[in-house]
Each structure stands twice: as structure tokens, then as C-alpha cells.
């Protein structure tokens, strides 16, 4: 199967600056990927490329076509990305960490802050070049890290703020020796934001704002002349040594220069003219610190965010507070306007949350929050439209697969969620947790309608339900028992004892009421739950059994063990069929504490297994960066997926740098008390990597790349993996694959077109099916008249049924000719119903896809009809009253 990466769900916003491209496209860094969210259509998509480490700085051009992305490493790797095509155009390395970046208004330049430097680069185009980035100018006058800057409307000047408590005006015109920076002094803490204001009458920038971390905002005015003694001083000067006079309330910056011939104000550059501090304003949120800010030039508004979760919106230059609200208790790490200025974007890295708020109507446009801690489990709904996730943050989230949005979050659990399971009716969801409860959730009313508990507290790590949905089973971590409840009454029916280790795997057989369980006691047991006979079969192994799954037809059982093997059993005869040795397939990735090479490192095994819908292949993932796909019949590796290339995670590199190994251990494990780590995923303590020495503290070691859970959609066309970086979705991509089924010299696209021109619709459809080209198949389907559909369906060979059903499923989701496509489906089932029933296992993925499309269509039509019915009732009742 040609699976490709599709989307990333459940991953939190970990820090950095999120931006809004245009009016409605939200771009946010998520680990080493970029997620684009359409705020109007409520749909998110993840860019297909990966950076080598976590991304921390984004900048988008004014026209919204180009995106500049920089990672968080000291090497300063950057990407220039085309936003419409989501493709990387150029890559380069600045060899220094990028602290700020911004496109010029005309899109010709990119200003990049590299520590104490500001470099102006000419923006590359869409053409391929050997070295697309060209350095135009470098400003090296700062004594501390540059934090922010802003371009003037004509792209000739740059206003830059830094941690040295100053803001500087830089000119790109003229010679470098003549353009000395103009300093703005007076702040007592580092500058967070520096902005040019726009004079709407003249179209020039004669005012500027500087915002510091202590919550002060200074307003600066461009004046024609200035002198302490009241004498007029010419702005035309080459000697630009600055002097500061006056007190704090009337700070004056002037030039020390001899009197020369006066020039007109419009002939002088702003960098050669004096600026005066007009006034000081304070946001008054002490002891909280100002952590994020943005300015909208057309509306002359400033939005600020603080470390206590409070944000404020102010109208400048009068400093009128429009809104002052609290959105969380944690630090706001990102704040931005959209192009129109009616939406405000806020990011909170500590909570992994992104908010978009409309300040005029005071309502949320977007409020999305991923799982902040590791995702432990995933589950597809029977129609493959929904995906449920459970994580260590005690929450259960339900996502819409097509849009990538979470529409409901259940937070009643008080400990980590370890298992989730959809019921067969598609309307309810089960979740098990370490808090000792199994909860049932209603997906219509969004409430917890039943809670299953035990007489004494237990920790549940596995969950299963039978096909009828009447019996619920959960395995425990501490007592090694399996508890059985009734779904209708919520009563505890039975307790299955016999295992001598934690029960980490549970699954009911698809064809009977036999329950399979796996445990760390090196056994797999089969239980007859309804008859109450206890364990009816035991399969022993040489190592601990980590998980167990049934094949969809119920005639095979697969389990993984601690030695990296996958065992396949016949549950009916109780014999071992064959074994796959996957230790070498899953090996790879050396952790910072490993003393052996990646190839020889021990402890690689599969913790999650999942059969495909037809049972022909099996997916396996574990404590490695790889997910392996095996052919069950041949016991061979088909493909190996690498879930991440993020070097910010542990276990990704195969070879470690010996320079990072010291006598005290790995350099990454030695804490630096002077480091300024941004709040986000770096502050999470995933595990204690150091020793429990007196007075020692937990090390903030890097998270390890691993896969905790795998699930294949019932349609068989996509699968999900719960990994360290979030939930990765992979789907079948047929758009770039040429896979003809029966090709010869006469089967060409030209022959298909000729058959359509000669009114041979039946022959054209068969030729397109032999070519297996999606666009031609759909074209031939629409070319057939409704009266000829039964005759054409009867002539379709059996081997092309699956491809034709897949085409119908795709058309139902995208085309408006619903009745015509449903007529095709009906006639196809009438003619080939017996063959479809006899070969349901092979056709199951295609049939599931068709069922998913029809179900979604039915729901949309039902909602539309209900709305029209109520609207007509209202109109009829209002008409009679009039």
C-alpha cells in the first residue's frame, strides 16, 4: 500500500511565534513541522516537510505567498516555503540562532536577527538558483540579542529593539559609513516590540513605539528641529553623535553638530532627523512581565500579552484600553493581528494552546488545544470519520479526521488515559484510566453517561468490548485481573483471575465471544466470558507478552514479545503458525545515554500491533522511531516508516557526536543554570535520567521517539500512530501512482478518448479501469447515461469491482451528482451482489470507504432537511399571522 503522511493531530503548540497569513490562514510551529489552519473553513493541514529540529521562528510575507521558518538550534537552519503549494523552495544555514525575522513590505528583503547582528537578505524568488540568498547589509552595532524589528512602509528603514535596553533606527539608503544608527534610550528592561506608526494623511512614518518587558510603552515623534537652548538645529549633519538631555518625563535626544544651512523636512531621511519622546505609558500588570506584543499599523492598535495570562488591546496614541482580559494562568508566548485587524491570535506554550479571538464581537474564532503530554492510545470510529485519543494529561479528545479539528474534550478522568474504544453503534466511546475507572461517553450529548468502577481501587491499562456492546472488559496493572461489566446496568459481572503480571492487551474475537488477553507473565489466554468457564486456552512464550490482536476474520491471533518477535497463533486449533523476527527491523536510533551503537542496542520491541482491514498485512510499532509493515502470508517486511526526523528528540540519530560525551556523562544531561529555556515542551520532565543523589534535581532530558499505539481505519485507506510528537495520520495517496492492472499496446489514454468520441461508453470504461487512472475512470463514469447504467454494470469484470467501488466512494465526497452515483452503486450491488458477498474480505476496505461516504452524505442531507423543515414551519406560521 502506498501510504503517505497526511496530517498531524493532538500535538501541542510548543512555543515560538505563530502568525496569520492574510486574514484567515493560521501558521503555527508544532515541533519540527508547520500546521496551517484555515480559520474560515475550520480545517487544518500539516506541511509535508520536516525540519531537522524544532521550529521556533516564523515570518510570512505581506502577500501571504512566502513563509520564512527557522529552527531553534545554534546552526540557524532556515527554510523558505511556498504557502500555496506547501513546498520548500530554498534552504540555507546562518550558523547562528535566529532571534527574529521579518519580511519587508514590498517583499524584496528579509531582515534576520542573529544574536547581536541584523542581516538584510534579498528575498529569493520561485526560480531555482545555486545560492538564492544574497546578503545586502549587516548591522553589528548591538551589545545584546536583537529581539524584534519593524520595517517602514517604504522598506528603506528598519526599527530594531534588543536586550541592551535600546531601540535603533537603521537606514538602508546610501553608504554604510554615512548611515549610523539613531538610538532611542530610556527603557529599563529589554525591548519586546519596536513598531513604526503610519500617518494616514501623508502616508509616512513620523511616529514610533517601543515596548519593553516591564510593561512600558514609549511614544516617539519625529520633529523638524530640536535644541535644549531653544535654537534651531539643522537636521542635515554628518556627525550623528547622540546626547540625551532632560528628565524622565521629557527625554530629548539631539545631535551635537555645528549649525549649517537648513533644509526642508521632506528632503531629509528619518534616520538623520531628531526624534523626541512624546510620552510614557504603562500597562500596570506588575509583577507580571510583558512577554508578547504586536502592532496593527492601519488601526493604530497594540495588543500585548503577559506572563500571568492576561492580554490587553490598546488604541494608540492616546493609550485607550479597549479590552483587558485573562485567557489562562500561564504565560502568553505569542500575540499577533491578522491583516484586517479584527482577529487576535494568542499562543500559550505552557498549555499547548492557540486562541483566535475577535475583539469587536468578543467571541472565539478558534480555540484548539492538543495533548500536552504523550498520547497513549488512539481509536477509529466504525465509519472512519472520527478519531479518539487519550493521553497522560488525563483528557480524552475526539477529532474529525477530514478537518483535523478536535470538537470535544472530556476531562473527567483524574489520571492518565491508557485505552479508548469506540462502540459498534458509533455513538458512544469508552475510555480506561489509571484512576481506576472506565467511563462511557455519549457523542451526541457530550457527557459521561456511565462509569464503571471496582470494589477496591485499580489501575486499568487495557480495554475491550464485545461486538454487541453488552459486555465491557478492562485489564489491570496492579492486581493482574480482568474485570467484566454490563454496559446496560453498569454492574460488575465477573472478575477473571489467572494472570501473574500486568494485563496490557485485551481483544474480543470478531466471530465469537472469546476474549484474548496478554500479560507480562509470558502468556496469552483465551477466556469464555459469557459461559463463565474462565481460561479455556493458554499460549506460553519465552518472554513477556506486550500486546495481542485478532485478525478481522477471527482465524488468526498475533502477539508481540519482549525479545522483538511477533508470534502468529491459530486460536481455533491452538497451534503456533509462524513467527516474525523484527528486532533488526525496529533497531536504530541511539539515545544519549546508550553505551552501545544503534545496531547493537538492546531493548527494541513492538508494543502495538494492528491488522489491516483485509488481514493481508500487519503494522507494528514500539520504542523506536520506526513503524514496520509486514506481509502476514509471506512473513516479510514490506515497508518501514520513520515517524520523525526531529533531532530535538532522543533516539533519532544512529551515530552520536563524541564531542558531547564528557567524563561526567553526556553533555545534554548536564544542566546549565544560566540557560534561558522557553516555556514549552523543554520544561516537561519526561523521566529522571540522573541519579537520586542528595540535593539533585530532575534533569530535563529530551523526550524519546517512540510509538505507543497503532490503529488502521476500518476502510483500510489510512492509519494513525500515537507517537512522541502527536498522532500521525497516514493515508493512501493514489494521485501520483501509475498502477495499471492489465496493460498492453492498445490500452492508452488516447484509445479511451477515441472510444468516448465513438459513443462506446462501455469499452471506454473498461479501458480506463485497465489503465487504473483515476481521472479517466471518473470521466467515463459520467459519460454513461442513466438509462445505460444497468447494462454497463453487468459488463464490468469481477477483478475491476474494487477499483470501481473506490471511485464511487471518492465521487460521493466531492461531486454534486448524488443520485447518479447512488444509481451506479445500486445497480452494481444488484448485478454483482453474490460475488461481493463471497469475497467480502478482499473488498472490505473499498466497501468501508463507500459506507463512510454514504453515511456522511446521509447526515448532511438529514441536517439540511431538518433545517428546511423548521424554516418552512416558521415561514408558514408567520405568514398566517400577517
ZAMARGU-4260 file (C-alpha; in steps of 0.2 Angstrom, whole numbers, plus 5000, padded with zeros to 4 digits):
<rodrens>
0) 5000/5000/5000 | 5006/5017/4996 | 5004/5026/5012 | 5010/5044/5014 | 5010/5057/5028
5) 4993/5066/5028 | 4991/5076/5045 | 4997/5078/5062 | 4984/5078/5076 | 4985/5080/5095
10) 5002/5089/5095 | 5003/5105/5106 | 5009/5122/5102 | 5026/5121/5110 | 5032/5139/5108
15) 5039/5151/5095 | 5029/5164/5086 | 5013/5159/5077 | 5007/5170/5063 | 4991/5174/5052
20) 4994/5174/5034 | 4982/5186/5026 | 4965/5186/5035 | 4961/5168/5039 | 4976/5156/5037
25) 4985/5152/5054 | 5003/5146/5053 | 5010/5139/5069 | 5026/5129/5073 | 5022/5112/5080
30) 5038/5103/5084 | 5048/5101/5068 | 5033/5104/5057 | 5021/5118/5052 | 5002/5117/5054
35) 4991/5128/5043 | 4974/5131/5050 | 4960/5138/5039 | 4950/5149/5051 | 4935/5151/5039
40) 4933/5133/5034 | 4939/5126/5051 | 4951/5114/5043 | 4970/5111/5047 | 4983/5103/5037
45) 5001/5099/5041 | 5015/5104/5029 | 5023/5088/5022 | 5041/5093/5025 | 5051/5091/5042
50) 5064/5101/5049 | 5080/5094/5057 | 5074/5101/5074 | 5060/5111/5082 | 5055/5126/5073
55) 5054/5142/5084 | 5053/5157/5072 | 5041/5161/5058 | 5038/5176/5046 | 5026/5177/5032
60) 5027/5190/5018 | 5013/5203/5016 | 5006/5195/5001 | 5005/5178/5010 | 5014/5168/4997
65) 5031/5165/5006 | 5035/5159/5023 | 5051/5160/5032 | 5054/5147/5045 | 5070/5145/5057
70) 5074/5131/5069 | 5079/5133/5087 | 5097/5126/5086 | 5113/5136/5086 | 5116/5132/5067
75) 5102/5143/5062 | 5094/5132/5049 | 5081/5141/5039 | 5068/5137/5026 | 5059/5147/5013
80) 5042/5139/5009 | 5029/5142/4996 | 5012/5143/5006 | 5000/5139/4992 | 5010/5123/4987
85) 5017/5119/5004 | 5034/5115/4997 | 5051/5120/5002 | 5059/5132/4989 | 5076/5136/4997
90) 5086/5130/5012 | 5101/5138/5020 | 5111/5140/5036 | 5115/5156/5045 | 5127/5147/5058
95) 5119/5157/5072 | 5102/5156/5081 | 5089/5166/5073 | 5081/5178/5086 | 5069/5187/5075
100) 5064/5188/5056 | 5053/5199/5046 | 5049/5202/5028 | 5049/5220/5021 | 5033/5227/5015
105) 5037/5226/4997 | 5043/5208/4999 | 5061/5212/4992 | 5071/5209/5008 | 5071/5198/5024
110) 5078/5206/5040 | 5085/5192/5051 | 5091/5194/5069 | 5106/5183/5073 | 5111/5186/5091
115) 5119/5204/5091 | 5118/5206/5072 | 5105/5211/5060 | 5107/5205/5042 | 5097/5211/5027
120) 5095/5197/5014 | 5087/5199/4997 | 5072/5188/4996 | 5074/5173/4984 | 5061/5171/4971
125) 5052/5155/4965 | 5066/5151/4952 | 5080/5138/4956 | 5097/5146/4960 | 5113/5139/4966
130) 5114/5151/4981 | 5097/5160/4981 | 5100/5171/4997 | 5111/5186/4994 | 5117/5197/5009
135) 5113/5215/5006 | 5119/5223/5023 | 5124/5219/5040 | 5121/5229/5056 | 5133/5225/5070
140) 5130/5239/5082 | 5121/5230/5096 | 5128/5224/5113 | 5114/5211/5116 | 5102/5200/5107
145) 5090/5208/5094 | 5073/5204/5100 | 5061/5212/5087 | 5061/5225/5072 | 5049/5233/5060
150) 5050/5240/5043 | 5045/5257/5037 | 5031/5257/5024 | 5044/5262/5010 | 5055/5247/5015
155) 5070/5260/5017 | 5072/5260/5036 | 5072/5247/5050 | 5067/5249/5068 | 5076/5237/5079
160) 5074/5233/5098 | 5086/5222/5108 | 5090/5216/5125 | 5103/5231/5128 | 5088/5242/5133
165) 5089/5252/5117 | 5079/5254/5101 | 5088/5259/5085 | 5084/5266/5068 | 5093/5259/5054
170) 5094/5265/5036 | 5096/5255/5021 | 5099/5270/5009 | 5116/5277/5005 | 5133/5272/5010
175) 5136/5261/5025 | 5149/5273/5033 | 5136/5288/5032 | 5121/5278/5040 | 5125/5277/5058
180) 5110/5271/5069 | 5099/5283/5078 | 5097/5277/5097 | 5081/5278/5107 | 5085/5277/5125
185) 5075/5277/5141 | 5069/5259/5144 | 5074/5250/5160 | 5071/5232/5153 | 5074/5223/5137
190) 5064/5229/5122 | 5050/5217/5117 | 5042/5226/5102 | 5048/5240/5091 | 5035/5247/5078
195) 5033/5261/5065 | 5016/5271/5065 | 5008/5277/5050 | 5002/5295/5046 | 4986/5292/5036
200) 4987/5310/5029 | 5004/5310/5022 | 5007/5291/5021 | 5024/5292/5030 | 5030/5286/5047
205) 5033/5301/5059 | 5029/5291/5075 | 5036/5275/5083 | 5033/5264/5098 | 5044/5254/5109
210) 5038/5241/5121 | 5049/5234/5135 | 5047/5219/5146 | 5042/5229/5162 | 5026/5234/5153
215) 5031/5251/5147 | 5027/5258/5130 | 5036/5274/5124 | 5029/5285/5110 | 5042/5294/5099
220) 5038/5308/5087 | 5049/5314/5073 | 5052/5333/5074 | 5059/5345/5062 | 5072/5353/5074
225) 5076/5352/5092 | 5088/5361/5104 | 5090/5362/5123 | 5093/5381/5122 | 5078/5384/5110
230) 5090/5387/5095 | 5085/5379/5079 | 5097/5365/5074 | 5099/5359/5056 | 5095/5340/5053
235) 5107/5340/5039 | 5123/5334/5048 | 5136/5320/5046 | 5141/5320/5064 | 5127/5310/5072
240) 5134/5308/5090 | 5119/5307/5101 | 5116/5315/5118 | 5102/5313/5130 | 5096/5328/5140
245) 5081/5331/5151 | 5072/5321/5164 | 5062/5305/5163 | 5046/5314/5158 | 5054/5325/5144
250) 5068/5315/5137 | 5076/5324/5122 | 5088/5316/5110 | 5098/5328/5100 | 5113/5329/5088
255) 5129/5338/5093 | 5134/5347/5077 | 5138/5364/5070 | 5124/5375/5063 | 5123/5373/5045
260) 5111/5378/5031 | 5094/5372/5034 | 5084/5360/5023 | 5066/5356/5021 | 5059/5342/5032
265) 5053/5332/5017 | 5070/5331/5010 | 5078/5323/5025 | 5079/5305/5030 | 5071/5300/5046
270) 5087/5292/5052 | 5095/5310/5050 | 5081/5319/5059 | 5079/5321/5078 | 5066/5311/5087
275) 5058/5316/5104 | 5050/5305/5117 | 5032/5311/5117 | 5026/5302/5132 | 5027/5286/5143
280) 5013/5274/5146 | 5012/5258/5157 | 5001/5243/5156 | 5001/5241/5175 | 5002/5222/5176
285) 5017/5221/5189 | 5024/5209/5195 | 5019/5200/5178 | 5031/5203/5164 | 5026/5208/5146
290) 5030/5193/5135 | 5022/5196/5118 | 5016/5210/5108 | 5010/5216/5091 | 5005/5231/5082
295) 4992/5235/5068 | 4998/5250/5058 | 4982/5254/5049 | 4971/5253/5065 | 4985/5260/5076
300) 4982/5247/5089 | 4994/5237/5101 | 4990/5220/5108 | 5001/5214/5122 | 5002/5198/5132
305) 5009/5195/5150 | 5016/5181/5160 | 5000/5179/5170 | 4989/5175/5156 | 4982/5192/5154
310) 4981/5201/5137 | 4977/5219/5133 | 4971/5229/5117 | 4975/5247/5117 | 4971/5261/5105
315) 4986/5272/5101 | 4992/5285/5103 | 4980/5290/5117 | 4983/5273/5126 | 4965/5269/5127
320) 4962/5252/5134 | 4949/5243/5123 | 4950/5226/5131 | 4959/5218/5146 | 4955/5200/5149
325) 4963/5184/5156 | 4963/5169/5145 | 4974/5157/5156 | 4985/5157/5171 | 5001/5154/5161
330) 5012/5165/5151 | 5007/5171/5134 | 5021/5167/5122 | 5014/5174/5105 | 5002/5188/5100
335) 4998/5194/5083 | 4985/5203/5072 | 4978/5196/5056 | 4979/5208/5041 | 4962/5216/5043
340) 4965/5218/5062 | 4948/5211/5068 | 4956/5195/5074 | 4969/5192/5088 | 4980/5177/5089
345) 4987/5171/5106 | 4998/5156/5110 | 5002/5148/5127 | 5016/5136/5126 | 5014/5130/5144
350) 4996/5124/5140 | 5000/5120/5121 | 4985/5131/5117 | 4981/5143/5102 | 4967/5155/5103
355) 4960/5167/5089 | 4948/5180/5097 | 4938/5193/5088 | 4939/5208/5098 | 4924/5218/5091
360) 4911/5204/5095 | 4921/5197/5109 | 4920/5179/5103 | 4932/5165/5099 | 4935/5161/5081
365) 4947/5146/5086 | 4951/5138/5102 | 4962/5122/5099 | 4972/5113/5112 | 4982/5097/5109
370) 4988/5084/5121 | 5002/5092/5131 | 5009/5076/5137 | 5011/5060/5127 | 4997/5052/5118
375) 4994/5034/5124 | 4980/5027/5114 | 4970/5030/5098 | 4954/5023/5091 | 4945/5025/5074
380) 4926/5025/5074 | 4917/5012/5064 | 4914/5024/5049 | 4932/5030/5050 | 4926/5048/5051
385) 4931/5051/5070 | 4947/5048/5079 | 4948/5047/5098 | 4964/5050/5108 | 4969/5048/5126
390) 4985/5055/5134 | 4994/5057/5150 | 4986/5074/5153 | 4970/5065/5159 | 4960/5070/5144
395) 4950/5061/5130 | 4949/5071/5114 | 4938/5066/5098 | 4944/5073/5082 | 4936/5074/5064
400) 4948/5065/5053 | 4944/5075/5037 | 4947/5093/5045 | 4959/5089/5059 | 4949/5098/5072
405) 4945/5092/5089 | 4927/5095/5093 | 4925/5088/5110 | 4937/5086/5125 | 4932/5075/5140
410) 4942/5079/5156 | 4933/5069/5170 | 4947/5057/5172 | 4959/5061/5186 | 4974/5051/5180
415) 4982/5046/5163 | 4971/5039/5150 | 4978/5022/5144 | 4965/5015/5132 | 4950/5021/5121
420) 4937/5011/5111 | 4923/5015/5100 | 4907/5006/5102 | 4899/4997/5086 | 4884/5010/5086
425) 4897/5024/5083 | 4888/5035/5095 | 4897/5031/5111 | 4915/5030/5117 | 4924/5020/5131
430) 4940/5025/5140 | 4950/5017/5153 | 4962/5026/5165 | 4975/5024/5179 | 4962/5032/5191
435) 4953/5016/5192 | 4938/5020/5181 | 4931/5015/5164 | 4920/5029/5158 | 4907/5028/5144
440) 4904/5045/5134 | 4889/5050/5124 | 4895/5058/5107 | 4878/5066/5104 | 4875/5075/5121
445) 4894/5076/5125 | 4893/5069/5143 | 4899/5054/5153 | 4883/5043/5155 | 4891/5028/5164
450) 4906/5025/5175 | 4912/5008/5178 | 4922/5005/5195 | 4929/4991/5206 | 4926/4987/5224
455) 4944/4992/5228 | 4955/5005/5218 | 4963/4998/5202 | 4974/5004/5188 | 4967/5000/5171
460) 4979/4998/5156 | 4968/4989/5143 | 4950/4989/5137 | 4939/4979/5126 | 4920/4977/5121
465) 4911/4963/5113 | 4903/4965/5096 | 4885/4968/5103 | 4892/4981/5115 | 4884/4972/5130
470) 4900/4967/5139 | 4915/4978/5144 | 4931/4971/5150 | 4947/4980/5157 | 4964/4973/5162
475) 4973/4980/5177 | 4991/4985/5180 | 4992/4981/5199 | 4981/4966/5203 | 4983/4957/5186
480) 4965/4954/5185 | 4952/4957/5171 | 4935/4965/5176 | 4919/4962/5167 | 4904/4974/5167
485) 4887/4975/5160 | 4885/4990/5148 | 4866/4992/5152 | 4867/4991/5170 | 4885/4996/5174
490) 4886/4981/5187 | 4902/4971/5189 | 4898/4954/5182 | 4914/4944/5184 | 4932/4945/5189
495) 4944/4934/5178 | 4960/4929/5188 | 4974/4919/5182 | 4987/4931/5175 | 5003/4934/5186
500) 5008/4950/5178 | 5000/4967/5171 | 4987/4963/5158 | 4992/4975/5144 | 4982/4968/5129
505) 4963/4964/5128 | 4953/4960/5112 | 4937/4951/5108 | 4936/4939/5094 | 4926/4946/5079
510) 4917/4929/5076 | 4913/4923/5094 | 4913/4929/5112 | 4931/4923/5116 | 4942/4936/5124
515) 4960/4936/5121 | 4972/4943/5134 | 4991/4946/5135 | 5001/4949/5150 | 5019/4951/5156
520) 5018/4933/5164 | 5023/4927/5146 | 5006/4920/5142 | 4991/4924/5131 | 4975/4917/5137
525) 4958/4914/5129 | 4943/4917/5140 | 4924/4912/5138 | 4916/4927/5146 | 4898/4923/5143
530) 4899/4905/5149 | 4909/4909/5164 | 4921/4895/5161 | 4937/4905/5164 | 4953/4902/5154
535) 4950/4890/5140 | 4967/4891/5132 | 4984/4897/5136 | 4998/4901/5124 | 5015/4901/5133
540) 5030/4911/5127 | 5048/4913/5132 | 5047/4932/5136 | 5034/4944/5142 | 5019/4947/5130
545) 5016/4965/5127 | 5000/4966/5116 | 4988/4954/5107 | 4977/4957/5092 | 4964/4947/5082
550) 4964/4946/5063 | 4947/4954/5056 | 4941/4936/5051 | 4945/4929/5069 | 4955/4915/5062
555) 4972/4921/5067 | 4980/4929/5083 | 4995/4940/5084 | 5006/4945/5099 | 5022/4953/5102
560) 5035/4949/5115 | 5049/4957/5124 | 5063/4949/5113 | 5056/4958/5097 | 5047/4944/5090
565) 5029/4943/5083 | 5020/4927/5085 | 5005/4921/5075 | 4993/4908/5083 | 4978/4899/5076
570) 4965/4902/5090 | 4954/4888/5084 | 4967/4874/5084 | 4979/4882/5097 | 4995/4880/5087
575) 5009/4892/5083 | 5008/4896/5064 | 5024/4906/5062 | 5035/4919/5069 | 5042/4936/5063
580) 5058/4942/5070 | 5058/4961/5070 | 5072/4966/5081 | 5083/4971/5067 | 5069/4980/5058
585) 5065/4990/5073 | 5083/4993/5078 | 5090/5010/5075 | 5092/5027/5084 | 5105/5029/5098
590) 5100/5038/5114 | 5111/5050/5123 | 5114/5038/5137 | 5117/5022/5127 | 5135/5015/5128
595) 5132/5004/5113 | 5129/5008/5094 | 5112/5009/5087 | 5113/4992/5078 | 5118/4983/5094
600) 5107/4992/5107 | 5095/4981/5116 | 5078/4984/5122 | 5070/4986/5105 | 5052/4978/5104
605) 5035/4980/5097 | 5022/4987/5110 | 5007/4989/5097 | 5001/4978/5083 | 4986/4981/5071
610) 4980/4971/5056 | 4974/4979/5040 | 4955/4978/5036 | 4958/4963/5025 | 4971/4955/5036
615) 4984/4954/5022 | 4997/4964/5032 | 5001/4970/5050 | 5008/4986/5057 | 5020/4985/5071
620) 5027/4999/5082 | 5036/5001/5098 | 5050/5010/5107 | 5059/5015/5091 | 5057/5029/5078
625) 5051/5016/5065 | 5034/5008/5061 | 5036/4992/5052 | 5023/4984/5039 | 5024/4966/5037
630) 5016/4954/5024 | 5007/4941/5035 | 5007/4927/5022 | 5025/4929/5017 | 5032/4935/5034
635) 5042/4948/5025 | 5045/4967/5028 | 5035/4977/5016 | 5039/4995/5021 | 5047/5004/5036
640) 5040/5021/5041 | 5051/5033/5050 | 5039/5043/5061 | 5051/5058/5064 | 5067/5066/5059
645) 5067/5078/5073 | 5085/5079/5081 | 5077/5088/5096 | 5070/5070/5101 | 5081/5056/5108
650) 5084/5040/5099 | 5084/5048/5081 | 5102/5049/5077 | 5111/5032/5073 | 5128/5040/5077
655) 5132/5051/5092 | 5145/5065/5092 | 5159/5060/5103 | 5162/5079/5107 | 5146/5078/5118
660) 5152/5064/5129 | 5162/5070/5144 | 5169/5062/5160 | 5153/5067/5169 | 5142/5059/5156
665) 5133/5066/5141 | 5134/5085/5139 | 5115/5086/5136 | 5112/5079/5153 | 5122/5092/5162
670) 5110/5107/5167 | 5116/5124/5163 | 5109/5136/5177 | 5112/5151/5165 | 5102/5144/5151
675) 5086/5153/5146 | 5074/5139/5141 | 5057/5145/5134 | 5042/5138/5142 | 5035/5123/5132
680) 5040/5105/5130 | 5058/5108/5136 | 5051/5111/5153 | 5042/5094/5154 | 5051/5081/5165
685) 5048/5066/5155 | 5059/5054/5165 | 5073/5055/5178 | 5089/5052/5169 | 5101/5056/5183
690) 5104/5048/5199 | 5095/5050/5215 | 5108/5059/5224 | 5105/5070/5239 | 5101/5088/5233
695) 5100/5083/5215 | 5086/5089/5204 | 5077/5080/5189 | 5085/5083/5173 | 5075/5090/5158
700) 5081/5076/5147 | 5075/5076/5129 | 5059/5065/5125 | 5062/5048/5117 | 5055/5045/5099
705) 5043/5030/5101 | 5026/5024/5095 | 5014/5019/5109 | 4998/5014/5099 | 4994/5010/5081
710) 4977/5009/5073 | 4971/5006/5055 | 4955/5014/5049 | 4941/5001/5045 | 4941/5007/5027
715) 4959/5002/5026 | 4965/5018/5017 | 4973/5026/5032 | 4981/5023/5049 | 4986/5033/5064
720) 5001/5031/5076 | 5002/5039/5093 | 5020/5045/5094 | 5030/5056/5105 | 5026/5071/5093
725) 5007/5068/5092 | 4996/5057/5082 | 5002/5055/5064 | 4990/5051/5051 | 4995/5041/5035
730) 4983/5039/5020 | 4984/5030/5003 | 4989/5043/4990 | 4984/5037/4973 | 4986/5054/4964
735) 5005/5051/4959 | 5005/5032/4956 | 5003/5024/4939 | 4997/5006/4943 | 4989/4998/4928
740) 4981/4982/4931 | 4980/4975/4913 | 4991/4985/4901 | 4995/4981/4883 | 4999/4991/4867
745) 4981/4996/4864 | 4977/5002/4881 | 4982/5020/4881 | 4973/5037/4886 | 4971/5041/4868
750) 4961/5025/4865 | 4950/5029/4879 | 4946/5046/4871 | 4943/5038/4855 | 4930/5026/4862
755) 4921/5040/4871 | 4921/5050/4854 | 4914/5035/4845 | 4900/5033/4859 | 4907/5017/4865
760) 4905/5021/4883 | 4906/5003/4889 | 4923/5000/4880 | 4930/5016/4887 | 4926/5012/4905
765) 4935/4995/4903 | 4950/5003/4895 | 4951/5016/4909 | 4949/5003/4923 | 4964/4993/4914
770) 4974/5009/4914 | 4969/5012/4933 | 4970/5031/4930 | 4958/5040/4942 | 4953/5055/4931
775) 4949/5044/4916 | 4939/5032/4926 | 4928/5046/4933 | 4926/5054/4916 | 4920/5038/4909
780) 4908/5035/4923 | 4900/5052/4919 | 4899/5049/4901 | 4887/5034/4903 | 4869/5039/4903
785) 4857/5034/4917 | 4847/5023/4906 | 4863/5013/4901 | 4870/5011/4919 | 4862/4993/4922
790) 4870/4987/4905 | 4887/4994/4909 | 4887/4987/4926 | 4884/4969/4920 | 4899/4970/4909
795) 4911/4975/4922 | 4923/4960/4926 | 4925/4955/4944 | 4943/4960/4945 | 4939/4978/4942
800) 4925/4979/4956 | 4936/4985/4970 | 4943/4999/4959 | 4926/5005/4953 | 4919/5005/4971
805) 4934/5015/4977 | 4930/5028/4963 | 4911/5029/4968 | 4917/5032/4986 | 4928/5046/4981
810) 4915/5054/4970 | 4901/5054/4983 | 4913/5065/4994 | 4917/5078/4980 | 4904/5078/4966
815) 4886/5085/4967 | 4878/5071/4956 | 4872/5061/4971 | 4858/5052/4963 | 4868/5047/4948
820) 4882/5039/4958 | 4870/5031/4970 | 4861/5023/4955 | 4878/5016/4950 | 4881/5009/4967
825) 4863/5001/4967 | 4865/4993/4950 | 4882/4986/4954 | 4876/4978/4970 | 4861/4970/4961
830) 4872/4963/4947 | 4887/4958/4957 | 4879/4955/4974 | 4883/4937/4976 | 4902/4939/4971
835) 4903/4954/4983 | 4896/4943/4997 | 4908/4929/4993 | 4923/4940/4993 | 4919/4952/5006
840) 4936/4950/5015 | 4945/4956/4999 | 4933/4970/4995 | 4931/4976/5014 | 4942/4992/5013
845) 4933/4998/4997 | 4916/4994/5004 | 4920/5003/5021 | 4925/5018/5011 | 4909/5018/5002
850) 4899/5016/5018 | 4908/5030/5026 | 4904/5042/5011 | 4886/5037/5011 | 4884/5039/5030
855) 4892/5056/5029 | 4881/5061/5014 | 4865/5055/5024 | 4870/5065/5039 | 4872/5081/5029
860) 4856/5079/5020 | 4847/5075/5036 | 4853/5091/5044 | 4848/5101/5029 | 4831/5094/5028
865) 4828/5097/5047 | 4834/5115/5045 | 4822/5117/5030 | 4808/5109/5039 | 4809/5121/5054
870) 4812/5136/5042 | 4796/5132/5032 | 4786/5130/5048 | 4792/5147/5054 | 4788/5155/5037
875) 4770/5147/5037 | 4766/5152/5054 | 4772/5170/5052 | 4763/5171/5035 | 4746/5166/5044
880) 4749/5179/5057 | 4752/5193/5045
</rodrens>
